[in-house]
Amino acid sequence: MTASTEPDAPDAPSYVFDNDDPEAADRHGYLAEILDGQTVQRLSGLGDLTGRRCLEIGAGGGSIAHWLAHAAGPAGRVLATDINTRYLSPDADFDVLRHDLVSEPVPEGPWDVIHARLVLLHLPQRREILHRLTAALAPGGALVLEDFETTFRKSVLAAPTPECAELVDTYHRVLVEHVLPAHGNDPTWAGQVYAAMLAEGMTELDTVVYARSWPGGTAGALLIAANIAQAREGFLAAGMSDAQLDELQRLASDPRLVVRGPLTYSTIGRRPAEHP
């Protein structure tokens, strides 16, 4: 398969969770464990994907690109893109392209399926990008956007002590109000996607909201530790202490802590089919 090896543009947007960080591999694994089941269920609901042309944007570790390649089969095509493709093997069963969705056109289609998970919420240009993604669909093609809605609090379902629960709540507040917005993230975007797709003239719209419980030591709790490892300086700049962050990383492995994973909005819309 093919891969672009062009260097990153000097004015590339700043992402809070950089693939070059050593912790990125763990983060990709946790996100796949948290989200892949729901994503596969949503993509499976699109119908038979055999022979379809599929674009996987912000492919990360490539787990969904692999699934799409199997679903599309040899007669189909799957292109996986990311601004940093270090975790996407050029020998995989799909094509790989190093690509900046902000500064470059959508890869040439048309596409029968475009899927982007935890991508647009990080990009201030998300509305304009949505317009371009819609235009890149084949008539009747489906756009599947999945993003976290992180403004909803009450993520702690159980904790060893009230102080531990309060610390996790503080982490969540600082992440949503300071660390992520400093890098262009909009924590409310997921809830806007349905209306934004409707404004683009898309049809057959459907949104599913998903979350579940995660005890310490499992992917949904360990994501807290991964976030801190990758964005520690941002948490410190927002007023948290090293001692608090160290305690949070310890709590992420404590089975007595149980957290609700972030609410994931999975929204599907289709470009209207052309009629003779």
Secondary structure, 3 states (H helix, E strand, C coil): CCCCCCCCCCCCCCCCCCCCCCCHHHHHHHHHHHHHHHHHHHHHCCCCCCCCEEEEECCCCCHHHHHHHHHHCCCCEEEEEECCCCCCCCCCCCEEEECCCCCCCCCCCCEEEEEEECCHHHCCCHHHHHHHHHHCEEEEEEEEEEEEECCCCCCEEECCCHHHHHHHHHHHHHHHHHHCHHHCCCCCHHHHHHHHHHHCCCEEEEEEEECCEEECCCHHHHHHHHHHHHHHHHHHHCCCCHHHHHHHHHHCCCCCCEEECCEEEEEEEECCCCCC
